[in-house]
């Protein structure tokens, strides 16, 4: 079956860093568009970043702090998060689109991971 598994979340102090991983199985990740989304308690799920073979994009709230990348040999996408703020606290999800485009909205994403918790607190 097709699966995406997130890992790397945890508790970090403001100003700290975390690297999230999204490992794919059952399909080749390079042929898909991949997005990172997050959802805080009581809030709508929002797009954070995306990557395709030809482009990347970031939400304004994370530009300059987060970096998305891909390791095709490991079939894994990463989200490096630096200078973390308390407002970054959320469950982070990765998702894959069969139509391999870099988009920041949920429409068209066919496969979703289970999420990983990121908590930024002193």
C-alpha positions as CSV (number, residue, x, y, z in Angstrom):
1,X,0.0,0.0,0.0
2,X,1.0,3.6,-0.5
3,X,2.2,5.2,2.7
4,X,3.8,8.4,4.0
5,X,5.4,8.4,7.5
6,X,6.5,11.6,9.3
7,X,9.1,11.7,12.0
8,X,11.4,14.2,13.8
9,X,8.9,16.2,15.8
10,X,9.4,17.0,19.5
11,X,9.8,19.7,22.1
12,X,12.2,22.6,21.4
13,X,12.8,26.0,22.9
14,X,12.1,29.2,21.0
15,X,15.0,29.9,18.6
16,X,15.8,26.2,18.3
17,X,15.7,23.9,15.3
18,X,14.1,20.6,14.2
19,X,14.3,18.6,11.0
20,X,11.2,16.7,10.0
21,X,11.3,13.7,7.7
22,X,8.6,12.3,5.3
23,X,9.4,8.8,4.2
24,X,7.4,7.3,1.3
25,X,6.8,3.6,0.6
26,X,4.9,1.9,-2.2
27,X,5.6,4.7,-4.7
28,X,8.4,6.8,-6.0
29,X,8.2,10.2,-4.3
30,X,10.1,12.0,-7.0
31,X,7.2,11.5,-9.4
32,X,4.8,13.4,-7.0
33,X,4.3,16.9,-5.7
34,X,4.9,16.9,-1.9
35,X,3.5,19.3,0.6
36,X,4.0,20.0,4.3
37,X,0.9,21.2,6.2
38,X,0.3,22.0,9.9
39,X,-2.7,22.2,12.2
40,X,-2.7,23.9,15.6
41,X,-5.5,23.2,18.1
42,X,-8.7,25.0,17.1
43,X,-7.2,26.2,13.8
44,X,-7.6,25.3,10.2
45,X,-4.9,23.1,8.6
46,X,-2.6,25.4,6.5
47,X,0.1,24.9,3.9
48,X,3.7,25.4,5.1
49,X,5.8,24.4,2.1
50,X,5.8,22.3,-1.0
51,X,8.3,20.8,-3.5
52,X,8.2,19.3,-7.0
53,X,10.9,18.4,-9.5
54,X,11.1,22.0,-10.7
55,X,10.1,24.3,-7.8
56,X,9.6,25.0,-4.1
57,X,7.4,27.3,-2.2
58,X,6.9,28.5,1.4
59,X,4.2,30.2,3.4
60,X,5.0,33.8,4.3
61,X,5.1,33.0,8.0
62,X,8.1,30.6,7.5
63,X,10.1,32.1,4.7
64,X,13.7,32.5,5.7
65,X,13.4,30.0,8.5
66,X,12.2,26.7,7.0
67,X,13.8,24.8,4.1
68,X,12.3,21.9,2.2
69,X,14.5,19.3,0.4
70,X,14.4,15.8,-1.1
71,X,16.7,12.8,-1.1
72,X,15.6,10.6,-3.9
73,X,17.9,7.8,-2.9
74,X,16.1,7.5,0.4
75,X,12.7,8.3,-1.1
76,X,12.4,11.0,1.6
77,X,11.5,14.7,1.8
78,X,12.7,16.9,4.7
79,X,11.6,20.1,6.3
80,X,14.5,21.9,8.1
81,X,12.9,24.3,10.7
82,X,15.2,27.0,12.2
83,X,14.5,30.0,14.5
84,X,11.4,28.3,15.8
85,X,8.6,30.4,17.4
86,X,5.8,29.3,19.8
87,X,3.3,30.0,17.0
88,X,5.0,27.2,15.0
89,X,3.5,24.7,17.5
90,X,1.2,22.3,15.6
91,X,0.9,18.8,14.2
92,X,2.8,18.7,11.0
93,X,1.7,16.5,8.1
94,X,3.2,15.6,4.7
95,X,1.1,14.8,1.7
96,X,1.6,13.7,-1.9
97,X,-0.1,14.7,-5.2
98,X,-0.2,12.4,-8.2
99,X,-0.2,15.5,-10.4
100,X,3.4,16.6,-9.6
101,X,2.9,20.3,-8.9
102,X,4.1,22.4,-6.0
103,X,0.8,23.8,-4.5
104,X,0.0,25.2,-1.0
105,X,-3.6,24.1,-0.7
106,X,-5.0,20.7,0.2
107,X,-7.0,20.2,-3.0
108,X,-5.4,17.5,-5.1
109,X,-3.3,15.8,-2.5
110,X,-4.1,12.1,-2.7
111,X,-2.0,10.6,0.2
112,X,-1.4,11.8,3.7
113,X,0.8,10.8,6.6
114,X,-0.3,10.5,10.2
115,X,1.4,13.7,11.5
116,X,4.1,14.5,13.9
117,X,3.8,16.9,16.9
118,X,6.1,20.0,17.1
119,X,5.9,22.0,20.3
120,X,7.9,25.2,20.7
121,X,8.0,26.3,24.3
122,X,10.4,27.7,27.0
